[in-house]
Amino acid sequence: MSSTRAQKGWFWRKIKWPIYHIFVGLLAILMMYPIAWMLLSSFKESRTIFATANTLLPAQWMWDNYITGWKGVGGYSFGHYMWNSLVIVAISTVGVVISSAVIAFGFARLNFKGRNFWFAIMMVTLMLPHDVVLVPQYIIFTKLGWLNSIAPIVVPQFFGAPFFIFLMVQFIRTIPKDLDEAATIDGCGKFRLFIQIILPLIKSSLATAAIFSFYWRWEDLLGPVLYLNSPDKYTVSMGLKMFLDSESSSNWGAMFAMSIVSLLPVVAIFFAFQRHIVEGISSSGIKG
Amino acid sequence: MAIRNESLKTNLTGYAFISPFIIGFLAFTLIPMFISLYLSFTSYNLFTSPRWIGLGNFEKMFTNDPKYWNSVRVTIYYVFVGVPLRLAFALFVAMVLNTASRMVGTYRTIYYLPSIIGGSVAVSIMWRNIFSEQGIVNHFLMAFGAAPVNWFGNATAALGMLITLSVWQFGSSMLIFLAGLKNISPEMYEAASVDGASPVRKFMNITLPLLSPVILFNLIMQTISAFMTFVPAYVISKGEGGPLDGTMLYSLYLFRQAFMFNNMGYAAAMAWVMLIFIGILTFVLFKTSKMWVFYESEGGR
């Protein structure tokens, strides 16, 4: 009796991992299938994409899709849209990372009257649906004459983002306060303390914020839809949307090709900074 | 006197550091909220000055706008079906991945990748195409002997397509669950095993209670962001919310009222109703959470 149980255990131990990997692996394939389909469709001849929707590999590799796609729609090349996106992303990211770090230091290390009040306000804005300020912000930016410029998209980034502030506050709190005291005794002011001591120690949270800022600005559609109305200022998202709108030409291949191009920076950063990204999500709950 | 100056200086330094937040909060959140509240009682088209109409917008919304109620219905369906499915899936995968295997890192990456690219127009375009009449989803359905679905001719099917997209992006919730699971000490499970507890009992009596704070956090954040979903509905339906208003999510309808029909006052009123509804929902979640969220440090409830 006991020998059969031992045998059963032995058998189970032997097949446990193969079964596990088959199950988890199949699920992984299912998750990746749409992306693989899009990637390989970008190499198919446009009119065969749907006729061969059930096969992954193209019968003939059409690199031309990338050339015609890159020529773009609306009179501007896709490179033009990429450049516009890059400018917005660069300015926004610099702005949001610096301002969030300054604010986070204030909340985490300085004792001032009303600190808890403002921190609570910040946590509430973290959960505030932005729809409620969408219309008035649009009106304000219109009255300021900022329409059809990148200002409405980048300027707010210079006032910190609650998600990043919270993330950095959590990081700074893990740094021992003795460090501050030692520096203060040495005659170090608060500003120098921030720049020379705290900032180098929270590098990884700065990187996390920068990566997520990159993602959100790069993928942002609502901002450009609302505020940019001449095609020469359009971003990657808008360029793709124009492809979709002009689909009467049904150049599917080119559209998929540029969809892939638009994802390249995102995926490249993901693989380069995977560890930071995963830690950032796990510890702060930033949404992907 | 010196002491007063010292504390004044400390306060000033503190406020200097957080001043970007305060300025940004006033300029981009608080003042706009008041403007939005005011506009919600007016009729305003951006070109002529706002005209006070009292509760007119709310009256129209609740009694005289079937499209509004449709968007509420579609959104509630999207949130109350999509979020639980997504979280259940995320928890399930997190538990499967919470094991010692060299491949786990790779799997985690693969499962998380869709979430990282999820907000992009490219993915919405892709989703539109894999669900098209001749797309792969219909090919699979036919391969298994099922009838192909006309995803773009049927309001329910179109909404189902949006929900599938949101479930596919379960990665960030999964990572948060995974972090939570790693914090549960293995000794708990070992002790339960010695007592002969079944896996189901271990899940019910150890995993769920110890993970409940993380579940609450995920639930609230995912619910709020689901209510705000805009890009996929906008791109997949090409801004129309179709077919038959089946993908007319609340945010999309609000956007259309504001920026396509120039009904700024009506859109502001819609935004406030949404804010109040989300506020109540969050409050209820927090309140009822006392009954099911278990904080270890408090030694119980």
HADDOCK unambig.tbl for C-alpha pairs under 7 A between the chains (distance, minus, plus):
assign (segid A and resid 28 and name CA) (segid B and resid 107 and name CA) 6.68 0.50 0.50
assign (segid A and resid 28 and name CA) (segid B and resid 110 and name CA) 6.27 0.50 0.50
assign (segid A and resid 28 and name CA) (segid B and resid 111 and name CA) 6.42 0.50 0.50
assign (segid A and resid 31 and name CA) (segid B and resid 111 and name CA) 6.55 0.50 0.50
assign (segid A and resid 38 and name CA) (segid B and resid 126 and name CA) 6.44 0.50 0.50
assign (segid A and resid 50 and name CA) (segid B and resid 134 and name CA) 5.77 0.50 0.50
assign (segid A and resid 50 and name CA) (segid B and resid 135 and name CA) 6.19 0.50 0.50
assign (segid A and resid 53 and name CA) (segid B and resid 135 and name CA) 5.76 0.50 0.50
assign (segid A and resid 53 and name CA) (segid B and resid 136 and name CA) 5.33 0.50 0.50
assign (segid A and resid 54 and name CA) (segid B and resid 136 and name CA) 5.49 0.50 0.50
assign (segid A and resid 54 and name CA) (segid B and resid 139 and name CA) 6.24 0.50 0.50
assign (segid A and resid 99 and name CA) (segid B and resid 20 and name CA) 6.83 0.50 0.50
assign (segid A and resid 102 and name CA) (segid B and resid 17 and name CA) 5.78 0.50 0.50
assign (segid A and resid 103 and name CA) (segid B and resid 17 and name CA) 5.41 0.50 0.50
assign (segid A and resid 103 and name CA) (segid B and resid 18 and name CA) 4.45 0.50 0.50
assign (segid A and resid 103 and name CA) (segid B and resid 21 and name CA) 6.64 0.50 0.50
assign (segid A and resid 106 and name CA) (segid B and resid 14 and name CA) 5.48 0.50 0.50
assign (segid A and resid 106 and name CA) (segid B and resid 17 and name CA) 5.01 0.50 0.50
assign (segid A and resid 106 and name CA) (segid B and resid 18 and name CA) 5.61 0.50 0.50
assign (segid A and resid 110 and name CA) (segid B and resid 14 and name CA) 5.53 0.50 0.50
assign (segid A and resid 111 and name CA) (segid B and resid 14 and name CA) 6.81 0.50 0.50
assign (segid A and resid 112 and name CA) (segid B and resid 10 and name CA) 6.28 0.50 0.50
assign (segid A and resid 112 and name CA) (segid B and resid 11 and name CA) 4.52 0.50 0.50
assign (segid A and resid 112 and name CA) (segid B and resid 14 and name CA) 5.62 0.50 0.50
assign (segid A and resid 113 and name CA) (segid B and resid 11 and name CA) 6.26 0.50 0.50
assign (segid A and resid 129 and name CA) (segid B and resid 228 and name CA) 6.86 0.50 0.50
assign (segid A and resid 129 and name CA) (segid B and resid 275 and name CA) 6.75 0.50 0.50
assign (segid A and resid 131 and name CA) (segid B and resid 271 and name CA) 5.82 0.50 0.50
assign (segid A and resid 132 and name CA) (segid B and resid 33 and name CA) 6.65 0.50 0.50
assign (segid A and resid 132 and name CA) (segid B and resid 268 and name CA) 6.88 0.50 0.50
assign (segid A and resid 132 and name CA) (segid B and resid 271 and name CA) 4.74 0.50 0.50
assign (segid A and resid 132 and name CA) (segid B and resid 272 and name CA) 6.20 0.50 0.50
assign (segid A and resid 132 and name CA) (segid B and resid 275 and name CA) 6.78 0.50 0.50
assign (segid A and resid 133 and name CA) (segid B and resid 29 and name CA) 6.46 0.50 0.50
assign (segid A and resid 133 and name CA) (segid B and resid 32 and name CA) 5.52 0.50 0.50
assign (segid A and resid 133 and name CA) (segid B and resid 33 and name CA) 5.80 0.50 0.50
assign (segid A and resid 133 and name CA) (segid B and resid 36 and name CA) 6.77 0.50 0.50
assign (segid A and resid 135 and name CA) (segid B and resid 264 and name CA) 6.58 0.50 0.50
assign (segid A and resid 135 and name CA) (segid B and resid 268 and name CA) 6.47 0.50 0.50
assign (segid A and resid 136 and name CA) (segid B and resid 32 and name CA) 5.10 0.50 0.50
assign (segid A and resid 136 and name CA) (segid B and resid 35 and name CA) 6.06 0.50 0.50
assign (segid A and resid 136 and name CA) (segid B and resid 36 and name CA) 5.68 0.50 0.50
assign (segid A and resid 137 and name CA) (segid B and resid 28 and name CA) 6.81 0.50 0.50
assign (segid A and resid 137 and name CA) (segid B and resid 32 and name CA) 6.11 0.50 0.50
assign (segid A and resid 156 and name CA) (segid B and resid 24 and name CA) 6.89 0.50 0.50
assign (segid A and resid 159 and name CA) (segid B and resid 20 and name CA) 4.74 0.50 0.50
assign (segid A and resid 159 and name CA) (segid B and resid 21 and name CA) 5.35 0.50 0.50
assign (segid A and resid 159 and name CA) (segid B and resid 24 and name CA) 5.04 0.50 0.50
assign (segid A and resid 160 and name CA) (segid B and resid 20 and name CA) 6.80 0.50 0.50
assign (segid A and resid 160 and name CA) (segid B and resid 21 and name CA) 5.95 0.50 0.50
assign (segid A and resid 219 and name CA) (segid B and resid 119 and name CA) 6.11 0.50 0.50
assign (segid A and resid 219 and name CA) (segid B and resid 120 and name CA) 4.72 0.50 0.50
assign (segid A and resid 221 and name CA) (segid B and resid 231 and name CA) 6.97 0.50 0.50
assign (segid A and resid 237 and name CA) (segid B and resid 121 and name CA) 5.72 0.50 0.50
assign (segid A and resid 240 and name CA) (segid B and resid 121 and name CA) 6.82 0.50 0.50
assign (segid A and resid 259 and name CA) (segid B and resid 122 and name CA) 4.74 0.50 0.50
assign (segid A and resid 281 and name CA) (segid B and resid 172 and name CA) 6.47 0.50 0.50
assign (segid A and resid 281 and name CA) (segid B and resid 175 and name CA) 6.64 0.50 0.50
assign (segid A and resid 281 and name CA) (segid B and resid 176 and name CA) 6.59 0.50 0.50
assign (segid A and resid 282 and name CA) (segid B and resid 175 and name CA) 5.43 0.50 0.50
assign (segid A and resid 282 and name CA) (segid B and resid 176 and name CA) 4.52 0.50 0.50
assign (segid A and resid 282 and name CA) (segid B and resid 179 and name CA) 5.60 0.50 0.50
assign (segid A and resid 285 and name CA) (segid B and resid 176 and name CA) 6.35 0.50 0.50
assign (segid A and resid 287 and name CA) (segid B and resid 172 and name CA) 5.85 0.50 0.50
assign (segid A and resid 288 and name CA) (segid B and resid 115 and name CA) 5.24 0.50 0.50
assign (segid A and resid 288 and name CA) (segid B and resid 116 and name CA) 4.98 0.50 0.50
assign (segid A and resid 288 and name CA) (segid B and resid 172 and name CA) 5.58 0.50 0.50
